[in-house]
Amino acid sequence: MTIMPVTGWVISSIVGGIIGTIFGVSIASLNKKVVRDRWGNIDFKKTDLYFYWTRWDTITVISAIYSFCCLTGLFIFLIRGDNINSPVIQFFLHQSFMFTLMTFLWFIGRILYVFKGIKERWSDEFNR
């Protein structure tokens, strides 16, 4: 049994950590614009942040484009005949998985906040 070199995984983890931190900090900085009630819940009647295009949406799109580029790179190198022992394949495989999952979770989280905001913000108008 041979030990597989892990150069691609290590480099990918470092790159993913840096990019993920930059993305996460820029999304988390939007929290200062969120109005909360006394129990700590988001007050959607006073917070309209979730109802227009923000950095969160831009970063989700950038992350999706990056995921697509990583998947394309993975596909090209696999067609070329490389295998899992190649650091390039390891890098693209890890990046593809990480950023596809992150993009999906950010998108679902964003949609959940929008739907919850619609429900709470306009529930009084719909019940009339």
C-alpha positions as CSV (number, residue, x, y, z in Angstrom):
1,M,0.0,0.0,0.0
2,T,1.4,3.3,-1.0
3,I,0.9,6.6,0.8
4,M,-0.7,9.2,-1.5
5,P,1.0,12.7,-1.5
6,V,-1.3,15.3,-0.1
7,T,0.2,18.5,-1.5
8,G,-2.9,19.4,-3.4
9,W,-5.1,19.0,-0.3
10,V,-2.9,21.1,1.9
11,I,-2.6,23.9,-0.7
12,S,-6.4,23.7,-1.3
13,S,-7.1,23.9,2.4
14,I,-5.0,27.0,2.8
15,V,-6.5,28.7,-0.3
16,G,-10.0,27.7,0.8
17,G,-9.4,29.0,4.3
18,I,-8.2,32.4,3.0
19,I,-11.0,32.8,0.4
20,G,-13.7,31.5,2.8
21,T,-12.6,33.9,5.5
22,I,-12.7,36.9,3.2
23,F,-16.1,35.8,2.0
24,G,-17.4,35.1,5.5
25,V,-16.1,38.4,7.0
26,S,-17.7,40.4,4.2
27,I,-21.0,38.7,4.6
28,A,-20.9,38.9,8.5
29,S,-20.2,42.6,8.3
30,L,-23.8,43.0,7.1
31,N,-25.0,42.1,10.6
32,K,-24.5,45.7,11.8
33,K,-27.4,46.7,9.5
34,V,-29.8,44.1,11.0
35,V,-32.3,45.5,13.6
36,R,-33.1,43.0,16.4
37,D,-35.9,43.0,18.9
38,R,-35.3,42.7,22.7
39,W,-35.2,38.9,22.4
40,G,-32.4,39.0,19.8
41,N,-34.7,38.0,16.9
42,I,-34.5,39.8,13.6
43,D,-37.2,42.5,13.3
44,F,-38.1,42.2,9.6
45,K,-40.5,45.2,9.8
46,K,-37.5,47.5,10.5
47,T,-34.8,45.6,8.5
48,D,-35.1,45.7,4.8
49,L,-31.5,44.3,4.2
50,Y,-32.8,40.9,3.0
51,F,-35.1,42.4,0.4
52,Y,-32.6,43.9,-2.0
53,W,-29.3,42.9,-3.6
54,T,-26.4,43.0,-1.1
55,R,-22.8,41.8,-0.8
56,W,-24.2,38.5,0.3
57,D,-25.7,38.0,-3.1
58,T,-22.6,39.2,-4.9
59,I,-20.3,36.8,-3.0
60,T,-22.7,33.9,-3.6
61,V,-22.5,34.6,-7.3
62,I,-18.7,34.9,-7.2
63,S,-18.5,31.7,-5.2
64,A,-20.7,29.9,-7.7
65,I,-18.5,31.1,-10.6
66,Y,-15.4,29.9,-8.7
67,S,-17.0,26.6,-8.1
68,F,-17.8,26.2,-11.8
69,C,-14.3,27.1,-12.7
70,C,-12.9,24.5,-10.3
71,L,-15.3,21.8,-11.6
72,T,-14.2,22.7,-15.2
73,G,-10.6,22.4,-14.2
74,L,-11.2,19.1,-12.5
75,F,-13.0,17.8,-15.6
76,I,-10.2,19.0,-17.9
77,F,-7.4,17.3,-15.9
78,L,-9.4,14.1,-15.5
79,I,-10.0,13.9,-19.2
80,R,-6.3,14.5,-19.7
81,G,-5.6,11.3,-17.8
82,D,-4.5,12.5,-14.4
83,N,-5.5,10.6,-11.3
84,I,-6.0,11.3,-7.6
85,N,-2.3,11.2,-7.0
86,S,-1.9,14.5,-9.0
87,P,-1.8,17.6,-6.7
88,V,-3.8,19.5,-9.3
89,I,-6.6,16.9,-9.2
90,Q,-6.5,17.0,-5.4
91,F,-6.7,20.8,-5.4
92,F,-9.6,21.1,-7.8
93,L,-11.5,18.2,-6.1
94,H,-11.2,19.8,-2.7
95,Q,-12.0,23.3,-4.0
96,S,-15.0,22.1,-6.0
97,F,-16.5,20.3,-3.0
98,M,-15.8,23.1,-0.5
99,F,-17.1,26.0,-2.6
100,T,-20.1,24.1,-4.1
101,L,-21.2,23.2,-0.6
102,M,-20.6,26.8,0.7
103,T,-22.4,28.4,-2.2
104,F,-25.4,26.0,-1.8
105,L,-25.6,26.7,2.0
106,W,-25.3,30.5,1.5
107,F,-28.0,30.4,-1.2
108,I,-30.4,28.4,0.9
109,G,-29.7,30.6,4.0
110,R,-30.5,33.7,1.9
111,I,-33.7,32.3,0.6
112,L,-34.8,31.2,4.1
113,Y,-34.2,34.8,5.4
114,V,-36.2,36.3,2.5
115,F,-39.1,33.9,3.0
116,K,-39.1,34.4,6.8
117,G,-39.0,38.2,6.2
118,I,-41.9,38.1,3.8
119,K,-43.9,36.0,6.2
120,E,-43.3,38.3,9.2
121,R,-43.3,41.6,7.4
122,W,-46.4,41.2,5.4
123,S,-48.4,38.7,7.5
124,D,-50.5,41.5,8.9
125,E,-51.5,42.7,5.4
126,F,-52.4,39.2,4.2
127,N,-54.6,38.6,7.3
128,R,-56.8,41.6,6.7
